[in-house]
Amino acid sequence: MTSSIGLDFGTTNTVLAVRSGNGTRSIGFDSPAGHSDSMRTCLSFMKHPQLGASALSVEAGAAAIRTFIDNPGECRFLQSIKTFAASRLFQGTIVHGKRQQFEDLMDVFLKRLETYSQQDWAQRYGRIVVGRPVAFAGTNADEALALTRYQTALARLGFDDVHFVHEPVAAAFYFAETLRTDATVLVADFGGGTTDYSLIRFEFEGGRIHARPLGHSGVGIAGDNFDFRIIDNVVSPVIGKGSHYKSFDKVLEIPSNYYASFGRWNQLSIFKTLKDFQDLKSLVRSSLEPEKLELFIDLIDNDEGYPLYQAVSAAKMRLSESDETEFVFPPLGAAGRKTIRRADFENWIADDLAGIEQALDEVLVKTETSPLAIDKVFLTGGTSFVPAVRRIFENRFDRDKIESGGELLSIAHGLALIGERDDISRWTSDRLAA
């Protein structure tokens, strides 16, 4: 049996797991921000005051977020790195005067995690099994390019035995540990940037479980989209979106592109350095509702992007259990307190839900599988808790067939289990490609 490590390199969080006894365990990280079994997929770069201008101090995860918040003007912060993996348009980004390609960023991030774990992964584990989405995020995503970039970064860590497994397949394997009879299983994996489906037939033979892949599908819609809908409908209007200003004898709408930065919280601090921010400030004098733009400017000046997204995420989570919740964000003053009804939230995300459901239709139609023929439906990822998402499955499958659990850990732990099988080729993405 080959000793292996499972890597779930996620848009939002990254988790690593290994086999331990009869089960698995997550690899823990001890960073300047404390101990964690998962790591936010983000990086911070600071010029090191003692090593010269060419040397950079790098942190990852919560430590990177803390560095960015404490040093917004000096720190270069990057998150959601994975979303660029399959983009040919992404030819790198300049970090303190040095161009960093995607594989450079992935390499730096994983080496920082390796340092936090106090292990030499390639020396300790002979094989790495990496999760990959069914459909990479982005327009005209190039799957081969993404996997080549992954391979390059992992080779720099010392791994030459690298395998790729579709993320929902890994989650399926994690869940399949609970199966006792043959079953046709649908796994829906809701990440930060993508929603992926895999349909797999699990069969027992000689006391050992085997898998026969039936099909898969995916779409670049997930939890990050839901967060943005709350921002766009609750926050943006109170800081000027949709309001107007005077230009000579004309009344014009405040340009909506100023609010596009809310797609990622860290973009708000970057926005502070752009000409657009200076242009926004100049509109205050001619605005018909200047107090709204002043709120926007204060939010940017005080680097409130991360606290804002924490408040949004918390409200979204509460809506999974309540018909309404109060969104509270004190930096916006009286405008920062508003009741959000679940019905309104579901209306805001209606187009996103339609895309998620369309991807589900795709895998069922492509495999000519009736919902009645599916024995188990496993939902993984935090977005699976959103009632409107869950209803998509409850409307198609018997409720007693639907299960969830291990929302953050299932993929990495499934990868670790797959990595130590002698029939690993049955599970890799090359075999599972449709």
Secondary structure, DSSP 4 states (H G I P E B T S, - for coil): ---EEEEEE-SSEEEEEEEETTEEEEPPEEETTEEESSEESEEEEEE-TTT-TT-EEEEEHHHHHHHHHH-TTT-EEEE-GGGGTT-SS---EEETTEEE-HHHHHHHHHHHHHHHHT--HHHH-SEEEEEE-SS-SSTT--HHHHHHHHHHHHHHTT---EEEEEHHHHHHHHHHTT--S-EEEEEEEE-SS-EEEEEEEEEEETTEEEEEEEEEEEES-SHHHHHHHHIIIIIGGGGTTT-EEEETTEEEEPPGGGGGGGGSTTHHHHHTTSHHHHHHHHHTTTBSSHHHHHHHHHHHHTT-HHHHHHHHHHHHHHHTTSSEEEEE-GGGGGGGEEEEEHHHHHHHTHHHHHHHHHHHHHHHHHTT--GGG--EEEEESGGGGSHHHHHHHHTTS-GGGEEE--TTTHHHHHHHHHHT-TTGGGTSHHHH--
